[in-house]
Amino acid sequence: MKHIQLVVLGGGPGGYPAAFAAADHGMQVVLIDEGKQPGGVCLNRGCIPSKALLHVAKLINESRESSEWGVTFQPPEIDLDKLRSFKEGVVGNLCGGIEGLCKARGVELIKARGMFKDSSTLELKDKDGNVSELTFDKAIVAIGSVPTMPGFFNIGDDRVMDSTGALELKDIPAKLLVVGGGYIGLEMGSVYAALGSAVTVVEMSSGLLPGADRDLVTPLQKRLQEAFAGIHLDTKVAKLTATDDGIVASLEGAGVEPEMTFDRVLISIGRRPNSANCGLENTSVELDERGFIKVDRNMRTADPKLMAVGDIAGEPMLAHKATREAKIAVETLLGEPVVFDNIAIPAVVFTDPEIAWCGITETEAKAKGIEHTTHRFPWAASGRAQTIGRTEGITKIIVEPKHQRVLGIGICGAGAGEMIAEAVIAIEMGATARDLADSIHAHPTLSETVMEAAESVLGQPTHFYRKQRKS
C-alpha cells in the first residue's frame, strides 16, 4: 500500500489544475483519472471537441453567406473521416500536453478508477482489472458530471444519443431531433445543421436557453429559425420508439405534429453530478438533494480530509469555475487566507452568434429587487459589425444607478465569448460605466460596443442616438 500527501481524484479542468498548483508548491501529488487520457469531460467529450466542430460549422456557414458580398464558393464536400481526425487531433494534442505537464511537475498520473474505502484510503482499479490501494493525507475530489438521460429515453438504440454520442459524428443524419434548447443542444444542433442535417429542436419551456437574458437570446433565435428545420417551444417529448424507418418521437405541444420520425435523436436536457459509485458513502462527505457535494467557500467538505471542486461541487457546471475552485482548494491546504469570492463567473454559448454574460442579469436584478438601470447598444451601429456582415448583435450593460457601478454585462454577437473577459474584470474590480466609457477601445473593433454601451449610461453613445422620453 502506497501513501501520498495529496490525492486528486479526477483529471478534468478542476482536477489537473489542482494537482499542478499543489505540485508547484512542493506537495507530493498523485492525480487519478479513469480515462484513456486526462482532461476530463471538457477536453475529451465536451468543450474542446465541440468547439472544434463549431469552428468548422462557422466556416461552412460563412462560405454560404459570402455570396451576398460578391464571393461565391462551391457547396462544401464533407469528409467525415477527416473531420473526425481534425477533432481528435485537437483533443489528442491537448491531452498529451497535460501528460507532459504532469511529468514536468513531478505529478504521478495513475489511469484507474478510484473508490473511497474510507476517508483516507482509495481503492484503484485499472482498465485490466488490477486492484491496488492508496492512502493519503488529503484528497481533492474532482469527479465531474455526466449527461442526464431519463430512463424513458434510454430505449437501447444507439440512434438516441447524449452529447458524447453526438460528438462521435458517426454520420450526418438527414433528420435530427434535439431534445432540449439549452447550450449543448443548440451548439450541437448548429454543427449538424451546418453539415446538412434538418435539425428540429424541442424545448419544454417557453424560450431557448432558459435562464439567459431574453435580449441576448432574441438575435440568436432569429438566426437559428433560419438554420433549423423547426423550433418548438412549450413542447414535450412524451415517448421515443425505435422503428426500421427511424426514431419516432411522440410530441405534446401546440402547433406540433403528434408524431415525427427522425434518423437520430440528441438528448441534451442537462447534466448531473457524478457522485454515485465512487464510495463517497464511506466518508463523512455530505451530498445535497441533487447529488452535489456540499462545500464551503474554501472548497472544504464535511469530511476534514476531503475537498471538492468543479461540477461535483455545485453549479454553475463550468470548466473555468472548476479551475478557479481548484486553486482556492490548494491555497486553503497551504494555509493561505483565501475564499471563493468571485462575483463574475462568465457564461458563454458558442453558437453563431455567440452569447456571453457575467455578473447579474436584468431578470435576476428584478427578481431580487436590486435597484438598477439597463442600457443597450445595437451592433447595427457598430462599424466593425458592418464590415463583417454581423449586425444582429447587441451589447447590454446593467449598472447600479447611484454610482453607476457595473453589475452585469451581456453580449450577443460574433466573438462574444472573447469579449466577455473585459466585462469580468470590470465587475470584479468594481468599475463604473465611466471607467469603461473613458477607456480607449481600438477602432474599428467589436469591443467598442462595450464602450458605447457604457457611454449610453452617461448620456448618448457616439454612434447611436435615442430620443429622450419626456417625463
C-alpha positions as CSV (number, residue, x, y, z in Angstrom):
1,M,0.0,0.0,0.0
2,K,1.4,3.4,-1.0
3,H,0.9,6.6,1.0
4,I,0.8,10.0,-0.6
5,Q,0.4,13.6,0.7
6,L,-2.3,14.7,-1.7
7,V,-4.5,12.7,-4.0
8,V,-6.6,14.4,-6.7
9,L,-9.4,12.2,-8.0
10,G,-10.4,13.3,-11.5
11,G,-8.3,14.7,-14.2
12,G,-10.6,17.4,-15.7
13,P,-10.3,21.2,-15.6
14,G,-10.8,21.0,-11.8
15,G,-8.5,18.1,-11.1
16,Y,-5.4,18.7,-13.1
17,P,-5.1,22.4,-12.2
18,A,-5.4,21.4,-8.5
19,A,-2.6,18.8,-8.9
20,F,-0.4,21.2,-10.8
21,A,-0.9,24.0,-8.3
22,A,-0.1,21.7,-5.4
23,A,3.0,20.3,-7.0
24,D,4.2,23.8,-7.8
25,H,4.1,24.5,-4.1
26,G,6.2,21.4,-3.2
27,M,3.4,19.0,-2.3
28,Q,3.7,15.2,-3.2
29,V,0.8,14.7,-5.6
30,V,-0.9,11.8,-7.3
31,L,-3.5,12.5,-10.0
32,I,-6.0,9.7,-10.6
33,D,-8.2,9.6,-13.7
34,E,-10.1,6.7,-15.2
35,G,-10.0,7.9,-18.8
36,K,-7.6,6.8,-21.5
37,Q,-6.1,10.3,-21.4
38,P,-6.5,13.1,-18.8
39,G,-8.6,16.2,-19.4
40,G,-12.0,15.0,-18.2
41,V,-15.3,15.6,-20.0
42,C,-14.3,19.1,-21.0
43,L,-11.3,18.2,-23.0
44,N,-12.3,14.7,-24.2
45,R,-16.1,14.8,-24.6
46,G,-17.2,18.4,-24.2
47,C,-15.8,21.9,-24.5
48,I,-12.9,21.3,-26.8
49,P,-14.2,18.8,-29.4
50,S,-17.5,20.7,-29.7
51,K,-15.7,24.0,-30.3
52,A,-13.5,22.3,-33.0
53,L,-16.7,21.2,-34.7
54,L,-18.3,24.6,-34.2
55,H,-15.4,26.3,-35.9
56,V,-15.9,24.1,-38.9
57,A,-19.7,24.9,-38.9
58,K,-18.9,28.6,-38.8
59,L,-16.6,28.2,-41.8
60,I,-19.3,26.4,-43.7
61,N,-21.9,29.0,-42.9
62,E,-19.7,31.9,-43.9
63,S,-18.8,30.2,-47.2
64,R,-22.6,30.2,-47.9
65,E,-23.2,33.7,-46.7
66,S,-20.3,35.2,-48.7
67,S,-22.3,35.2,-51.9
68,E,-24.1,38.2,-50.5
69,W,-20.8,40.0,-50.5
70,G,-19.9,39.0,-54.1
71,V,-17.9,35.9,-53.4
72,T,-19.5,32.5,-54.2
73,F,-18.0,29.2,-53.3
74,Q,-19.0,25.7,-54.4
75,P,-21.1,23.8,-51.9
76,P,-18.8,22.1,-49.4
77,E,-17.9,18.4,-49.6
78,I,-17.9,16.8,-46.2
79,D,-15.2,14.2,-45.5
80,L,-16.3,12.8,-42.1
81,D,-13.2,10.8,-41.6
82,K,-11.0,13.9,-42.0
83,L,-13.4,16.0,-39.8
84,R,-13.3,13.4,-37.0
85,S,-9.5,13.2,-37.4
86,F,-9.2,17.0,-37.0
87,K,-11.3,17.0,-33.9
88,E,-9.5,14.0,-32.4
89,G,-6.1,15.6,-33.2
90,V,-7.0,18.7,-31.3
91,V,-8.1,16.6,-28.3
92,G,-5.0,14.4,-28.5
93,N,-2.6,17.3,-28.6
94,L,-4.1,18.9,-25.6
95,C,-4.3,15.7,-23.6
96,G,-0.7,14.9,-24.5
97,G,0.2,18.4,-23.2
98,I,-1.4,17.6,-19.8
99,E,0.5,14.3,-19.5
100,G,3.7,16.2,-20.4
101,L,3.0,18.8,-17.7
102,C,2.4,16.0,-15.2
103,K,5.9,14.7,-15.8
104,A,7.4,18.2,-15.8
105,R,5.9,19.0,-12.4
106,G,6.5,15.6,-10.8
107,V,2.8,14.7,-10.6
108,E,2.2,11.0,-10.8
109,L,-0.6,10.2,-13.1
110,I,-2.5,7.0,-12.5
111,K,-5.0,5.8,-15.0
112,A,-7.6,4.0,-12.9
113,R,-11.0,4.3,-11.3
114,G,-10.9,5.4,-7.7
115,M,-13.3,4.2,-5.0
116,F,-13.1,5.6,-1.4
117,K,-12.9,2.8,1.1
118,D,-12.8,5.4,3.9
119,S,-11.7,9.0,4.4
120,S,-8.0,8.2,3.9
121,T,-8.0,5.2,1.6
122,L,-8.7,4.8,-2.1
123,E,-9.1,1.5,-4.0
124,L,-7.8,1.8,-7.5
125,K,-8.9,-0.4,-10.4
126,D,-7.2,-0.1,-13.8
127,K,-8.5,-1.0,-17.2
128,D,-7.1,-4.5,-17.0
129,G,-8.9,-5.1,-13.7
130,N,-5.8,-4.8,-11.5
131,V,-6.7,-3.6,-8.0
132,S,-4.4,-1.6,-5.6
133,E,-4.9,0.7,-2.7
134,L,-3.5,4.2,-1.9
135,T,-3.7,6.1,1.4
136,F,-3.4,9.8,1.7
137,D,-3.3,12.8,4.0
138,K,-5.7,14.9,1.9
139,A,-7.8,14.4,-1.2
140,I,-9.4,16.8,-3.7
141,V,-12.5,15.3,-5.3
142,A,-13.0,16.5,-8.9
143,I,-15.0,13.7,-10.5
144,G,-17.3,16.0,-12.6
145,S,-20.7,15.3,-14.1
146,V,-22.4,13.1,-16.7
147,P,-25.2,13.8,-19.2
148,T,-28.7,13.4,-17.9
149,M,-30.6,10.5,-19.7
150,P,-34.1,9.8,-18.3
151,G,-35.0,6.2,-18.3
152,F,-37.9,6.5,-20.8
153,F,-35.4,8.0,-23.4
154,N,-32.9,5.2,-22.9
155,I,-34.6,2.8,-25.3
156,G,-31.5,0.7,-26.1
157,D,-30.9,2.2,-29.6
158,D,-27.7,4.0,-30.5
159,R,-29.6,6.4,-32.7
160,V,-30.7,8.0,-29.4
161,M,-27.6,9.9,-28.3
162,D,-26.3,12.0,-25.5
163,S,-23.7,14.8,-26.1
164,T,-20.9,12.3,-26.0
165,G,-22.5,10.2,-28.8
166,A,-23.3,13.3,-30.9
167,L,-19.6,14.3,-30.8
168,E,-18.6,11.0,-32.3
169,L,-20.1,12.2,-35.5
170,K,-20.8,8.7,-36.8
171,D,-22.8,10.1,-39.7
172,I,-24.8,13.1,-40.9
173,P,-28.4,12.3,-40.2
174,A,-31.0,13.6,-42.7
175,K,-33.3,14.5,-39.8
176,L,-32.0,15.2,-36.3
177,L,-34.2,15.8,-33.2
178,V,-32.6,17.8,-30.4
179,V,-34.4,17.4,-27.1
180,G,-33.6,20.4,-25.0
181,G,-33.0,24.0,-26.0
182,G,-30.0,24.7,-23.7
183,Y,-26.5,25.5,-24.8
184,I,-25.4,21.9,-25.5
185,G,-28.4,21.2,-27.7
186,L,-28.1,24.5,-29.6
187,E,-24.3,24.1,-30.1
188,M,-24.5,20.5,-31.4
189,G,-27.7,21.3,-33.4
190,S,-25.7,24.2,-35.1
191,V,-22.9,21.8,-36.0
192,Y,-25.3,19.2,-37.6
193,A,-27.3,21.9,-39.3
194,A,-24.2,23.3,-41.0
195,L,-23.2,19.8,-42.1
196,G,-26.5,19.3,-43.8
197,S,-29.0,17.8,-41.2
198,A,-32.5,19.1,-40.9
199,V,-32.5,19.9,-37.2
200,T,-35.6,20.2,-35.1
201,V,-35.4,21.5,-31.5
202,V,-38.0,20.7,-28.8
203,E,-37.9,22.7,-25.6
204,M,-40.2,22.3,-22.6
205,S,-40.1,25.9,-21.5
206,S,-41.3,29.0,-23.3
207,G,-37.9,30.1,-24.6
208,L,-34.5,28.8,-25.8
209,L,-31.6,28.9,-23.3
210,P,-33.8,29.2,-20.1
211,G,-32.1,31.4,-17.6
212,A,-30.3,33.5,-20.2
213,D,-31.3,37.2,-20.8
214,R,-34.1,37.4,-23.4
215,D,-32.5,40.4,-25.1
216,L,-29.5,38.3,-25.8
217,V,-31.4,35.2,-26.9
218,T,-33.6,37.0,-29.4
219,P,-31.0,37.7,-32.1
220,L,-29.7,34.1,-31.8
221,Q,-33.2,32.6,-32.0
222,K,-34.0,34.6,-35.2
223,R,-30.8,33.2,-36.8
224,L,-31.5,29.6,-35.7
225,Q,-35.0,29.7,-37.0
226,E,-33.5,30.1,-40.4
227,A,-30.8,27.4,-39.9
228,F,-33.0,24.8,-38.2
229,A,-36.0,22.9,-39.7
230,G,-38.1,23.7,-36.6
231,I,-38.0,25.1,-33.1
232,H,-40.9,24.0,-30.9
233,L,-41.2,25.7,-27.5
234,D,-43.6,24.7,-24.7
235,T,-43.4,21.2,-26.2
236,K,-42.6,17.9,-24.5
237,V,-41.3,14.6,-25.9
238,A,-43.6,12.0,-24.3
239,K,-42.1,8.9,-25.9
240,L,-39.4,7.6,-28.3
241,T,-40.0,4.5,-30.3
242,A,-37.4,2.7,-32.4
243,T,-38.5,1.6,-35.9
244,D,-36.8,0.5,-39.1
245,D,-37.6,3.9,-40.6
246,G,-36.1,5.8,-37.7
247,I,-36.9,7.0,-34.2
248,V,-40.5,8.0,-33.8
249,A,-41.0,10.9,-31.3
250,S,-44.4,11.4,-29.7
251,L,-44.7,15.1,-29.1
252,E,-47.0,17.1,-26.9
253,G,-47.4,20.8,-27.6
254,A,-49.4,23.4,-29.5
255,G,-48.9,23.5,-33.3
256,V,-46.6,20.5,-33.5
257,E,-47.3,17.2,-35.2
258,P,-48.1,14.5,-32.6
259,E,-45.6,12.1,-34.2
260,M,-42.4,12.8,-36.1
261,T,-39.7,10.4,-37.4
262,F,-36.0,11.2,-37.1
263,D,-32.8,9.4,-38.1
264,R,-31.2,10.4,-34.9
265,V,-32.2,12.0,-31.6
266,L,-29.9,14.0,-29.3
267,I,-31.0,14.2,-25.6
268,S,-29.5,17.4,-24.2
269,I,-31.5,18.2,-21.1
270,G,-28.7,18.9,-18.7
271,R,-26.0,17.2,-16.6
272,R,-26.0,15.6,-13.2
273,P,-23.1,15.3,-10.6
274,N,-21.1,12.1,-10.9
275,S,-21.3,11.3,-7.2
276,A,-22.6,7.7,-7.4
277,N,-20.4,4.6,-7.3
278,C,-17.2,6.2,-6.0
279,G,-17.5,5.3,-2.4
280,L,-18.4,8.7,-1.0
281,E,-20.8,7.0,1.4
282,N,-17.8,5.5,3.1
283,T,-16.6,9.0,4.0
284,S,-18.1,11.9,6.0
285,V,-18.9,13.9,2.9
286,E,-22.4,15.3,2.7
287,L,-24.5,15.5,-0.5
288,D,-27.4,17.8,-1.2
289,E,-30.7,16.6,-2.6
290,R,-29.4,16.8,-6.2
291,G,-26.2,14.8,-5.5
292,F,-23.7,17.6,-5.3
293,I,-21.0,17.5,-2.6
294,K,-21.6,20.2,-0.1
295,V,-18.7,22.6,0.2
296,D,-17.9,25.9,1.9
297,R,-16.1,28.9,0.3
298,N,-12.8,27.2,0.8
299,M,-14.0,24.1,-1.1
300,R,-13.9,22.0,2.2
301,T,-16.4,19.2,2.6
302,A,-17.9,17.9,5.9
303,D,-15.0,15.4,5.9
304,P,-11.9,17.1,7.2
305,K,-9.7,15.1,4.8
306,L,-11.6,15.7,1.6
307,M,-12.2,18.8,-0.5
308,A,-14.2,19.0,-3.7
309,V,-14.1,21.2,-6.8
310,G,-15.8,21.5,-10.2
311,D,-19.1,20.1,-11.3
312,I,-19.3,17.8,-8.3
313,A,-19.2,20.8,-6.0
314,G,-22.3,22.5,-7.4
315,E,-23.4,24.9,-10.1
316,P,-22.6,26.6,-12.4
317,M,-21.1,23.5,-14.0
318,L,-18.4,25.3,-16.0
319,A,-14.8,24.4,-16.6
320,H,-13.3,27.8,-15.8
321,K,-15.2,27.9,-12.5
322,A,-13.7,24.4,-11.7
323,T,-10.2,25.7,-12.4
324,R,-10.7,28.7,-10.0
325,E,-12.0,26.4,-7.3
326,A,-9.0,24.1,-7.7
327,K,-6.7,27.0,-6.9
328,I,-8.8,28.0,-3.9
329,A,-8.7,24.4,-2.6
330,V,-4.9,24.2,-2.9
331,E,-4.3,27.6,-1.4
332,T,-6.5,26.6,1.5
333,L,-4.5,23.5,2.1
334,L,-1.4,25.7,2.1
335,G,-2.9,27.9,4.8
336,E,-3.4,31.0,2.6
337,P,-6.1,33.5,3.5
338,V,-8.4,32.8,0.5
339,V,-12.1,32.1,-0.2
340,F,-14.1,31.7,-3.4
341,D,-15.4,35.3,-3.6
342,N,-15.6,35.8,-7.4
343,I,-18.8,37.7,-8.3
344,A,-18.5,37.5,-12.1
345,I,-18.4,33.9,-13.5
346,P,-18.7,34.3,-17.3
347,A,-21.0,32.0,-19.2
348,V,-20.6,31.5,-23.0
349,V,-22.8,29.8,-25.5
350,F,-20.7,29.1,-28.6
351,T,-23.5,29.2,-31.1
352,D,-23.4,31.6,-34.1
353,P,-23.9,34.3,-32.9
354,E,-22.3,33.6,-29.6
355,I,-23.9,34.7,-26.3
356,A,-21.9,35.6,-23.3
357,W,-22.7,37.3,-20.0
358,C,-21.3,37.8,-16.5
359,G,-22.4,39.4,-13.3
360,I,-26.1,39.9,-12.6
361,T,-28.7,39.7,-15.4
362,E,-31.7,42.0,-15.7
363,T,-34.0,39.2,-14.8
364,E,-32.0,38.5,-11.6
365,A,-31.9,42.1,-10.7
366,K,-35.7,42.4,-11.0
367,A,-36.3,39.2,-9.1
368,K,-34.0,40.2,-6.2
369,G,-35.3,43.8,-6.1
370,I,-31.9,45.2,-6.9
371,E,-32.0,48.8,-8.0
372,H,-30.5,49.1,-11.5
373,T,-30.7,50.6,-14.9
374,T,-30.2,48.8,-18.2
375,H,-28.6,50.2,-21.3
376,R,-28.2,48.5,-24.8
377,F,-26.0,49.3,-27.8
378,P,-27.2,47.7,-31.0
379,W,-24.4,46.2,-33.3
380,A,-26.2,47.7,-36.3
381,A,-24.4,50.9,-35.2
382,S,-21.0,49.3,-35.0
383,G,-18.6,49.9,-37.8
384,R,-16.8,46.6,-37.3
385,A,-20.0,44.7,-37.2
386,Q,-21.0,46.2,-40.5
387,T,-17.7,45.2,-42.1
388,I,-18.1,41.6,-41.2
389,G,-21.8,41.5,-42.1
390,R,-22.9,40.6,-38.5
391,T,-25.1,43.4,-37.3
392,E,-27.7,41.3,-35.5
393,G,-25.8,41.6,-32.2
394,I,-26.3,43.6,-29.0
395,T,-24.2,44.6,-26.0
396,K,-26.1,45.2,-22.8
397,I,-24.9,46.8,-19.6
398,I,-26.6,46.8,-16.2
399,V,-25.5,49.4,-13.6
400,E,-26.3,50.5,-10.1
401,P,-27.9,53.9,-10.7
402,K,-26.4,56.0,-7.8
403,H,-22.7,55.4,-8.5
404,Q,-23.1,53.7,-11.9
405,R,-21.1,50.7,-10.8
406,V,-21.2,47.9,-13.4
407,L,-23.4,45.0,-12.1
408,G,-23.6,42.9,-15.2
409,I,-22.8,42.8,-18.9
410,G,-24.3,40.6,-21.6
411,I,-23.3,40.3,-25.3
412,C,-24.8,38.5,-28.2
413,G,-22.8,38.6,-31.4
414,A,-19.8,37.2,-33.3
415,G,-16.9,36.7,-30.9
416,A,-18.9,37.5,-27.7
417,G,-17.0,34.8,-25.8
418,E,-13.7,36.6,-26.4
419,M,-15.2,40.0,-25.5
420,I,-16.7,39.0,-22.1
421,A,-13.3,39.0,-20.3
422,E,-13.3,42.8,-20.2
423,A,-16.7,42.6,-18.5
424,V,-15.4,40.1,-15.9
425,I,-12.5,42.4,-15.0
426,A,-14.8,45.4,-14.8
427,I,-17.2,43.8,-12.4
428,E,-14.5,42.2,-10.3
429,M,-12.7,45.5,-10.0
430,G,-15.8,47.5,-9.1
431,A,-15.6,49.6,-12.3
432,T,-18.1,52.2,-13.2
433,A,-19.7,52.9,-16.5
434,R,-17.4,56.0,-16.8
435,D,-14.4,53.8,-16.3
436,L,-15.4,51.7,-19.4
437,A,-16.6,54.7,-21.4
438,D,-13.4,56.7,-20.8
439,S,-11.1,53.7,-21.6
440,I,-9.9,54.0,-25.2
441,H,-11.0,51.0,-27.3
442,A,-9.3,50.3,-30.6
443,H,-11.3,51.2,-33.7
444,P,-12.8,49.5,-35.6
445,T,-13.4,46.6,-33.2
446,L,-16.5,44.9,-31.7
447,S,-15.1,45.7,-28.2
448,E,-16.1,49.3,-28.9
449,T,-19.7,48.2,-28.3
450,V,-18.9,47.7,-24.7
451,M,-17.5,51.3,-24.5
452,E,-20.5,52.7,-26.3
453,A,-23.0,50.7,-24.1
454,A,-21.2,52.4,-21.2
455,E,-21.5,55.8,-22.9
456,S,-25.2,55.3,-23.1
457,V,-25.3,55.2,-19.3
458,L,-23.7,58.6,-19.2
459,G,-25.8,60.1,-22.0
460,Q,-25.7,59.4,-25.7
461,P,-23.2,57.0,-27.3
462,T,-21.3,58.4,-30.2
463,H,-22.7,56.1,-32.9
464,F,-26.3,55.7,-31.7
465,Y,-29.0,58.3,-30.7
466,R,-32.1,57.6,-28.7
467,K,-34.7,60.3,-28.3
468,Q,-35.2,61.1,-24.7
469,R,-38.6,60.3,-23.2
470,K,-40.4,63.2,-21.8
471,S,-41.4,62.8,-18.2
